[in-house]
Amino acid sequence: MSEEKRLAEIRTSIDSIDEQIQQLISQRARYAQEVAIVKADQGDPVFYRPEREAAVLQKVKDRNQGPLSDDEMVRLAREIMSACLALEKPMQIAFLGPEGTYTQTAALKHFGHSVNTTPVGAIDEVFREVESGAAHYGVVPIENSTEGMVNHTLDLFVHSPLLICGEVELLIHHHLLSKVSDIKKIRKIYSHQQSFAQCRAWLNTHLNGVDQFIVKSNAEAARLAAQEEFAAAIAGETAAELYGLTSLTANIEDEPDNTTRFLIVGKQATLSSGKDKTSLLITTQNRSGALYQLLEPLQRNGVSMTRIESRPSKKGMWDYVFFVDIEGHCKDQKVKTALADLQAQVAGLKVLGSYPQVGL
């Protein structure tokens, strides 16, 4: 058999498979429409279920036998789910803008591209958009692997009624973007302060002495660099495409595993997915043994704590609130018991949300 004939047979098989895939996707979409009708008849207005999506995507990973990677299979499945969900209820997602930020990338990674994303100017505005009902969910940065917690996001949870519904981890790659083609011609650099910190060593080596200007987001930095001669920005690929800039040097971050964690905030509590995390806000009195009283009920009930952060309470000098992440859902029996014991020993306890652990 000639090579040309063999290729023709393979392409015919691919065309047949493509047709079957398309038919199955259409069938799935019709079932999604039926789900919307059933929910409407039952008076259930909640169309997006994070725990259901997490369970479906976990099955996709478990079934995968290659040659595509687990991540690629999950990405494809998420986009199909996103498109089908849009038939039930198109969702509005608020994110820390402007267009082209890493937060927008995180929103699309979590929800897929069949949602409407709305950029806002500050993290507190994301919360307000969701609280007011203008957006169904919001996406905010919470932690960077090299620069630590985003304190402003933490502080907003103290008074906000919103719940954490999910989390996203995004590997952050910074690029030096500009309209000029020669790095030696750059006279100023725009970026967010965290990006400058994450690229400090590279900048000191390659652009030492060039003026640095801190702006509120990397997307804003790209927008400014696109408007000025001899200017550059530190931002990602999305911003480069959006503002028509060239990447002079890719991956200039000092840590190759630089990762930012984002939270999904909404009004509805998330049911158990079987592999969950719960975030807590705890207030204690300023006295000896207060931290021990916070940790002991968790240890006694076999609940693993994955993170603890403290912030000034702003109610009195040297008073602090603690943000704690634990494994498990707040409705799991051992977590439920631990929280009841904890409630009896601390000044205040607020469950910020239980949600599927990141990894999908």
C-alpha positions, 0 to 999 in steps of 0.5 A: 500500500502506498504512503498516499493511500495509507494517509487517505485511509487514516484521514477518512477514519479521522473524519468518521471519528470527528463526525461521531464526536460532534454527534455526541457533543450535540447529544450532550448539549440536548441533555443539558437543555433538558437539565435546565427545564427540570431545574426550572420546573423544580424551582432550582435556580442554581445551574452551576454546581462546582462539586458536580463539575469536579466529579465529572472532570476527575472521571475524565482523568481516571479514564484517560489512557493517552496519548493526550495528557490528563491536563489536555483531556480535562481542558477539552472536557471543561470547554464542552461542559462550559458550552453546554452549561451556557445553554442552561444559563450563560454566566457572568464572571467578574475578575480583577481587570483590565482585559488580559490579566492573569486573573482573567486567564484563571477565570477561563481556565476554571469556567471555560470560554463559554462564559461572559467575563467582566473586568473590574478595577479592584478586588473589592469591586469583584466582591461587590459585583457578586454581592449585588447580583451583577455577576454570578461568580468572581475570581480573585487572587489569593496567594503567590508561591514566591510572594505570599498571600494577597492580604487585601483579598483576605481582609475582604472576607472578614465582612463579606457574605460571599463564600469560596466556591472553588480555587484555581492554580495558574503557573505564571510565566512572565514575558518582557513585552514591547513594540521595539525589537531591540531590548537595548532601546527600552527606557522604561518598564511597566508592571505590577509590583509583584511581577517586578519582585518575581523577576528581580534577578533577571531585571538586575542582570539584563535591564539594570538601571532602567526606570520601573513604573508600578501599575495596578495590573500587568494588563495595564502595563501592557496597555501603557507599553503599547502606547509609548515608544521605548517602553516595555511591560512584564505581562503574559501571553494573553496581554501580548495578544490583546495589545499587539506587543512582541515578546522580547524574552519569555519566562523571565520569572526568577522561579520557574515554578512560580504559581498563583492561586485564585479563589472563586467567590459566590453566594451558594454553598458548594456540596461535597465532591469527595475531595474538598477543602474548607477555609475558615476565619477564626478570631481569638482573644489575645491571651496565652495559649490562644493559638494552641486552642485554635489548633488542638480541636483539629488535631484531636479530630484528625483534621489536617490543616494545610495553611494558616495565615494571620492578619490584624483584626483592625479592632484593637492593637495586637488583635489578630484574625487567623485564616485557616485551610483544612482538608475535608468538607464542613459537612463531613462528620469529623470536620463538623465535630472539629468545628463544633469543638473549635467554636466553643474555644475561640472568640469567633469562627466563620466558615468561608466555604467548602469547595473541591480541592484544586487539581483539575 
